[in-house]
Amino acid sequence: MSKLAAAAAAAAAAVSLLLALQLCCDASISSEHCRPDESIALLQFKNSFVGGVLNDDRMATWKEGSDCCLWEGVTCDHFTSHVVGLHLDCPFNGVDYTPCRWLRETTTALHSDSSLFHLRHLRSLDLSRNGFQGSTIPSNFTQLTNLAHLNLSRSGFSGHIPLGFSHLNKLASLDLSFNGPNGGDQEKALSFADNHDFSNLLLNATGLSKLVLQYMDMSNIKPSSFSNLSRSLTYIDLSDCGLAGTFPESVFRSPNLRVFVLQYNPLLSVQFPSSNWTAGRLKVLSLSSVNVSRQLTIPASIGNLKSLDTLLLENCSLLGSIPASMGNLTSLTYLDLRDNALSAKLPDVLSNLVQLQHLSLRCNKISGWFPDVFGNLSQELTILDVSSNNFTGPIPSLIFNLPQLQYLHLSHNFLTSMAILPPSHMEKLEFLDLSYNMIEGPLSIPWSPSLSYLSVANNKFAGRVPYHMICNLTILSIINLSNNNLSGEIPPCLTNLIQLSTLQLRMNNLHGSFPSVFGNMSSLENLDLNGNALGGSLSQSLTACKMLEVLDVGNNEISGVFPHWLSSLPVLKVLVLHSNSFHGPITTEYMEPVYGFPMLRILDISHNYFDGLLPATLFHKFQSMMMVEEFEKTGVPEYLETSSIYNEYYSVVLIVKGQEMTITRILTIFTTMDLSNNDFRGSIPDAIGELESLKHLNLSHNSLSGPIPSSLVNLTELEALDLSSNQLTGEIPPQLASLTSLENLNLSQNLLQGPIPQGNQLQTFDNTSYIGNEELCGPPLSKKCNGDDGDGNDHHDDSEPEFDGALFDWAFAGAGYGCGLVIGTSAAYIMFTIRKPRWLVDMVDKWIRRQHQARRWRPAITF
């Protein structure tokens, strides 16, 4: 026992000695200051920006005379006191990656003679999310040969990476992503100057475990260079970097690879191994918008990746069916196979994916009875998107029992029914889209206090709208019940929906007076009630909707005078009142002087009973119609849309070039004015010529007189002009021949005279553009000018009208039924050909419009 006691005592003494030595050493180190030369280098680096005035809190601790090892963002070696780490990344603000102010306001770039490169012992350098806009990466970076971690992402660097980067053979992680002046503009993005130097970098950096080159320009890099990837590599992200060619299959056999992201390289091909996937630890595989060569199918061998957590194969041109082996991926939480051409039925084994949280199969050709497998998925499922497929049958009620579901998108299928839903536990559901199916029966909505988006448009729902449910969903932002057979009145309880931005009830059977529920809807941007049977007058409660951009109440039974008070809506862009019973003159006497429709781009008040003079003072207020906007700078068209997070495009029902259409997306440059089929009198005001952005102008079927104003020559964007069926006199202004954008012209059924102006544009229209003007002559009419009618024929073809549904209706032919259908039809034909007697033509025109209004036309074309 004495030996054991002695040994214990000796051991205790040894431990005490070691502790004493450690304390001594720690005390010595804690009193050690950073090296003076490195402190000076850091201060010089700080003072190289904006006159030495830095606003970044992190560098505010950098003060002369203090220990630089204690400065924020600086790390020193514990034993040598050399600066080995410099972390000046701009903290993410949770919204965007706006560079830090202190570097965004930099007036000088980062140069090779920067004192930063005096810190030769740096092992870790992070300058990410800063603002070296337009600066190239200095060549002296290659002197920092001790670097193991380098992060220059989102810092505005552009140009070529300097040769010699391959000398940084100690690199364990490299992040050069999102550079260029605009955070990755491919024309000016950061790039490797030489494929050989890049290959050597991968070859020399044997300890490289993380490589992030997202949004670089790697179009000059051969994919075969990646055959030299380090076996220690665990993370690689090459998203959207312009790679082209075939990526080596060997990457799928990297034993330690955890994350492999190659998405958005459309010129790149990837070949899946048909077997022997040795990347068994792979957790994230993203190949979206990459060509899957040879197979064009998802191989069954993918089921070997049993550690896979995230699989993204969006837009890979995949064909065939989803393999049953995918049921082996029981660790999957995120599966995205959208925008492919996958077909056949879903395998039942997908119900094995018990950890799945996100499933998107949108835009495929998957068919069959809508499977119960969706309802059997994980109770943790938050997003389910199977829209734009070929699913049929009823929607299983099991789907509405998923307690964590937030996003449910089933639109554009062939679903036929859904059960009447009892109160469910879907308290987290935020988005529900069942539109464009064939669902019949009463409308049933799952109750969720979180629901903000609801669309059941273009189905066959019938019966009354369940307002008792909708009105209690108080955070609803978008409601779209359009194109169904819903009936009833619009109730006062909608006033509860104070966050509503879009209300679309188009093409239903709603009736009653126009609702007065908008006083609390200050967020309303889009109100579409087109194609119902609403009566009464427009409610002035709409004046509370100061964010309203689209108001479409066409094809109803609304009456009253022109709603001049709408001019108080400062951002109103679309106003459609067509096919109602509005009447009287349009006057600006009571119009809001501050506004006066300054943002209006679409005005359609056709097929009403407005009369009097065209309001020139009103046209002067259409400021947006006076400005020509172009999207050629970006080459990408822009559309009017809501400001909500769902980016819903506005739509509108218009008569365009003689056809009633539902325009599902409105170009921001689209400008039209339709005042046709009213009883406006007097001359066309010159002020219309100031509306230079007009694409379509329709003043037809009124009682306008006088000459065509030459100011119309200013409408250089005009594509369609219809002045037909008026009493216009004089000659056609020769200036109209210069409107080279004009595609549709109708001057028929007027009192115009003289020669048709010669010019390339006016000669492209056939005689139907000019018929019914007895005194017109010259091509394309066969009637020659100077009183010479040529061959003496009666030239019947020049005066034969081309009827559309608005001008000649079989209902009128029926008026002659008592004396024979042929006589009635002939009388109508002759009367509308010569437009005499005028009083009878006007009377029948208005009678026809009433008949069409009662029938509430449906759209003829949808695009």
Secondary structure, 3 states (H helix, E strand, C coil): CHHHHHHHHHHHHHHHHHHHHHHHHHHHHHCCCCCHHHHHHHHHHHHCCHHHCCCCHHHHHCCCCCCHHHCCCEEECCCCCCEEEEECCCCCCCCCCCCCHHHHCCCCCCCCCCHHHHCCCCCEEECCCCCCCCCCCCHHHHHCCCCCEEECCCCCCCCEECCCHHHCCCCCEEECCCCCCCCCCCCCCCEECCHHHHHHHHHHCCCCCEEECCCCECCCCCHHHHHHCCCCCCEEECCCCCCCEEECHHHHHCCCCCEEECCCCCCEEECCCCCCCCCCCCCEEECCCCEECCCCCCCHHHHHCCCCCEEECCCCCCCCCCCHHHHHCCCCCEEECCCCCCCCCCCHHHHHCCCCCEEECCCCCCEEECCCCCCCCCCCCCEEECCCCEEEEEECHHHHHCCCCCEEECCCCEEEEECCCCCCCCCCCCEEECCCCCCEEECCCCCCCCCCEEECCCCEEEEECCHHHHCCCCCCCEEECCCCEEEECCCHHHHHCCCCCEEECCCCEEEEECCCCCCCCCCCCEEECCCCEEECCCCHHHHHCCCCCEEECCCCCCEECCCHHHHHCCCCCEEECCCCEEEEECCCCCCCCCCCCCCCCEEECCCCEEEEECCHHHHCCCCHHHCCCCCCCCCCCCECECCCCCCCECCEEEEECCEEEEECCCECCCCEEECCCCEEEECCCHHHHHCCCCCEEECCCCEEEECCCHHHHHCCCCCEEECCCCEEEECCCHHHHHCCCCCEEECCCCEEEEECCCCCCHHHCCHHHCCCCCEEECCCCCCCCCCCCCCCCCCHHHHCCCCCCCCCCHHHHHHHHHHCHHHHHHHHHHHHHHCCCHHHHHHHHHHHHHHHHHHCCCCCEEC
